Amino acid sequence: MAGPPLGPASLVLHQPLCLLRLALPLLTLLFTAGVGCPCEDPALCRPILHHPDYEVFVFDVGHKTWKSYDWAQITTVAAFGKYDSELMCYAHLKGARVVLKGDVSVKDIINPTFRSSWIAEKLILAKKQYMDGINIDIEQEVNCSSPEYDALTALVKETTDAFHREIQGSQVTFDVAWSPKQIDRRCYNYSGIADACDFVFVMSYDEKSQIWSECIAAANAPYNQTVTGYEDYIKLGINPKELVMGVPWYGYDYTCLKLSEDDVCTIAKVPFRGAPCSDAAGRQVPYKVIMKQVNSSISGSQWSKDQQAPYYSYKDSAGHFHQVWYDNPQSISLKAAHVQNLGLRGIGMWNANHLDYSGDAAAKQQTEEMWQALKPKV
């Protein structure tokens, strides 16, 4: 990359970068040869080359619950927990990719040398762990007129170019907010980023991170709002095949300052990035916990026609009323149908560990129904 003559500080930055570049050819040779492969069959350390027509993108945050996932569907696992070579081997056995998590300060990526060094480090890690790419998850504030705006797009393009060059069949993806309309003060070049990588994963959850209306409990991913987000992305000129829908396998538990007779739960004002209220007033609850609590709640599961989402209310030991909003197979199936209607690339969730894989009969059925809900009804 062209630029001014390098000063002492730049040379310090370049020294590790040069070492990384020297190491890459050797790592590539070891990678393709399967040397040091932790799998029983060394062939399982080879990168996945097949690109499926329909993507089911799964986030895994650790532990061993992955052994019970629905591997007949999964095409990519984003490993956001501690590295697990057993998971990598099993995913490859099932023909699914396993990709790294990529996060970095947007302040740092303004420097092209830093970007190159960061990418090279991630490549070395991916090859060492026999991974198939990287999922870039940067959810930081970016101003539209800032240098970070262009630097972020450059980072995605440079990462994609490097991974595609160094790891055959590799996949580079980027996580975006549920809408392109500067959610949480994130002004990104969404169309540029989508073009620069293989596809973007749309995080259609935490849609109440900024509440501009009444401070009341509401759905994590209301149907109409979710659908509008995809329409807005497509209006930017993004190909639907560059969009994967993300759905939540968790909900929010809100403590009600007041719970009205018609089930309106007033919540505390917790501001976030300019908005007077946010879902930070609540706490995230995995689906497996929700399923254990809903039947003993004071309301039982209720359905909001306006938001096309379930909720329930309960009273804690201190006498405080709570309202829990979540997604279930019914609400997720509605969104999965929209994946097909719009011709999106696929679907995925945050996160697969949120289900109950204990083997209990009721839990087993609930878990199977959540996995089945990902399949668009033909």
N, C-alpha and C positions, 0 to 999 in steps of 0.2 A: 504494500500500500504506500503510495507516494506521500511525502510529508517533509517537514523541515529537518535539518541535520539533527541527529540524536545527541542530546546532552548527557551528562553523567547519570541523572535520574532515570532517563529513558533506557540507558544501557543496563541499569540494574534490573529494570522491568524485562528487558529483552533476554537477559541471561537464562532465567528459567524457561522462557519461551523457546529459546534455541535448543535447550536440553530436551524439552518436550517434543519438539519437532524431530530431533534425532531419535527419540525413543519410539515414535509412532511406527516407522517401518518395521522395527523388530517386533513390536506388539502385534502388528497386523499379521506377520508371519506366524507367530505363536497362536494367535486368535483363530486363523483359518486352519491351522494344523491341529488345533484342539489340545495343545500342550498344556498340562496343568488343569485340564478339564475336570471339574468335580463330579460330573455325571458318570454313571456306570457305563453308559454308551457314549464315547467321545463325539459321536455324530450329533448328539443333542446340544453340543456347544457351538454348533454352526448357526449362523444367523438365519432367521426365517425370511424366505424370499417371496412367499406367496402374499399377494395383496387381495383381501377378501372384497366382495362386492358390498357387503353390509358389515359395518363395524359395531362391535359391542366392547366398549372401552371401560375397563374396570380399575378403580383405584383400590389398592391394598395398603393398609397401614401397619402391617406386621402380624405377628403371632402365626398360628398354623390353621386358621379357619379356611384358608384357600383350598385345603384338601377337600372341602365339601362344596365348593362353588360349582355352578352349572357350566362345566367346561365344554359342553356341546355348543354353547353360544359364544364364549369368550374369544375375542380376537387379539386384544391387547391388555396387558396388565401394567399399570403405572405403579411401580414399587416405591411407595412413599414411606415405608417402614425400614427397619434394619435389613440390610442385604441378606437374602436367603437363597443360597445356591440350589437348595432342594426345590424351591418354587420355580427358579429359572429352568431347571432340568425338566420339571413336570410340565410347565407351560410349553416348552419347546416340543415335548413329546406329544402334546395336544395341538401343535401347530400354531400356538399363540405367541405373540411377541411379549417381551418384558422390557420396559423402558425405565430409564432413570428419571428422577425428579431434578428439575433445573430451576434454581432461584438465585437471584443476584441483585444487588442494589442498583437501581436505575441511575444513581449518581455516578457510579463507577463506570458504567458502560458507555459513557460519553467518550471515553478514551479508547481509540481503536486498538491500541496495544493491549490494554486490559481485556478487551473483548476477545482478542486472539488467544491470549493466555488462558482465559476462562474456558473457552471452547476446547482448547488443546487438553486442558486438565480433565474436562468431562469426557472427551474421547478416550483418553487413557483409562479412565475409570470404567467406561462402558466396555472397552475391550478386555480389561482385566476381569470383569465380572460376566463376560459373554452376553452382554445386553444388546438389544435391537434398536436402540435409539434413545430419545429423550423427550420428556414432556416438560415444557417450560411453563412454570407457574409463578408469574409475577403479577401481584395484585396491588401495586403501589400507585400512589397519586402521580399523575403526569399532567403538566400544563400543555395546552395545545401549541403554544408558541415557544416552548422550551426546547433546548437541545436534546433532552431525553426522548422527545417525541420521535425524532428521526433515528436516534441511536437505538431505540427499542426495535424498530423495524429492521435496522441493519443487523442487530444481534441475531434476530430470528433467521434472516436470510443467510448470514455467515455461518450460523450453526447448522442450518439445513445443508448448505453446500459442503461443509466439512464432513458431516456425518454420512451424507450420501456418497461422498468420495471415498471415505475410509472404511465404512461398514456396508457391505453389499446388502441391499434390501431394507436398510434402516429407515426408521420413521421418526420425523420430528413434528411435534404438535405444540400448540400454545393454548392456554386456558384463558377464555374471555368471559366478561360479565354477561348476565342474562340479557342485556340490551346494549347497543352501541352508543347510547345517549349519555356518555360521560358519567356512568354510574360510579359512585364513590370517588368522584373527581378523577376518574381514569380516562383521560383523553388519549386514546391510542389510534394509530393509523390501522384500523381494523381490516380494511380491504387489502392494504399493503402487506399486513402480517399474514392474512389468509393466503395470499398469493405466494408468500415467501416460504411457507412450510407445507407439510402434507395435508393437514387440516387443522381446524380449531375446535376445541372442546368448549361448548357453551355451558357455563355454570348456571343453569336455570334453577337456582335456589338462593337462599339469603336475599330474596327479592324485597325484603323489608329492612334492608340495611340502612336505608334512608326513608323515613316516614315523614311526608310533608303535610299530611292531612291530620285527622284525629289520632291521638296517641292511644290506639287500641290494638289488642292482639288480633292477628290476621294470619292468613295462610303463608307458608314459607315460599310456595311457588304457585300462586293462583293461576288457573288455566288461561284466562283471557290475556293476562299480563305476559305470561310465558310465551304464548303464541305470537303476540304482537312483537316481542323481541326478535323472533326469527324472521318475521316479515320485514322488520327494520334492517336486519343484517342483509337480507336479500336485496332490499332497495338500494343498498350501498354498492351493488354490483357483485356481491360475493356469490359464487356458485353454490347452490344448496349442497352439492357433493363435497364441499369444503367445510361443512358444518355437522358436528355431532352433538346431539342433544344430551345434556347432563340432567339427571333427575336426583332428588334427594331421598336417601334411605334413612332420614332422620327428621325430627320435628323440633319445635320450640315450645318450651314450658315457660309460660308467663305467670308471674304473680300478679293477681288483680288488685289494684287499689280499690276497685269497685266492680262488682259483677251484677249487671242489671237483669231484670226478669226476662228480657229477650236475648240473653246470652252475650251481651256486649261487655267485654273485659277491658276496663281502662287500665293502662300500664304506666309505669314511671317514665318520666322524660329523660332519656339517655341519648344525648346528641352524638352524631357521628358525621364527620366530614361535611359540616355545614347544615345538615338536617337537624331539626329540633328533637326528633325521636328516632329510635332505631330498634332492630331486633336484639340489640345488645341488652335490652331490658329483660330479655328472657335468657334461657340457657338451652343449648342444644341437647337433644335426647335421642339416642339410637332407637330404631324401629323395634328392636328386641325388647327394650325397656318399656316402650309404649304399649306393646302387645300384652305385657304382663300387668299393666296398670289399668288399661281402658275398661275392662269388664267390671272392675271394682270401683270405678269412678261414680260420682253422684249423677252423672248425666248419661253414661254409656256413649258409644260413638254416635256423633251427630254429623249431618252432611250440610255444608253450605252450598246452596244452589248458585249464589252469586260468584263464589270463588272456586266452585267445583273441587272442594277439598274437605276432608274429615277433621273433626275436632272433638274434644270432650273437656269437661270441667271436673275438678276434684277439690277436696278440702284437705289441707295438710294437718299434721298433728298440733300445730300452733293455732289452728282455726282459720288460716288464710285460704282464700279461694284461689285456685289456679285454673288456667285454660291452656290446653295443649293442642297445637295445630300441627298436622303431620301429613304425609302422603302414604297412600295404601295402594293395593293393586287396582282399585277402581280409578283413582285419580291419575295414577301413572299410565294406565291403559289408554286413557283419553289423550294423553300427550304422545304416547307411542304411536297412536293412530295418526297423529299430525306429522310424525317423522316420515311416514309413508306418503301422506297427502302432499307434503312439500318436496318430497324426493331428497330428504337429507341423507347424509352418509351413514348415519346410524345413531346409536344411543349408548348411554353409559350412566354411571352413578357415583355419587360420593356417599358412603363408600361401602364396599362389599362386606366389610367386617361388621357392619351394623345389624346384620341379621342373626338369628339364633340358630346355630348349627349343632345344638346339643344332642339332637336325636329324639327329644321328647315329641310325642305324636302330634300334639297341637302345634308346637313350634315348627316341626318339619313341614307341615302343611302350609303354614304361614310363609315360611321361607321359600318353598317351591312356588307359591302363588306370586311372590314378589319377583322371582326370576322370570316366571312365565309372563308377567306383565310387561316385560321389556320387548316381547315379541309383538310386532304390529299385527293386528288381526287382518287376515287376508279375506 
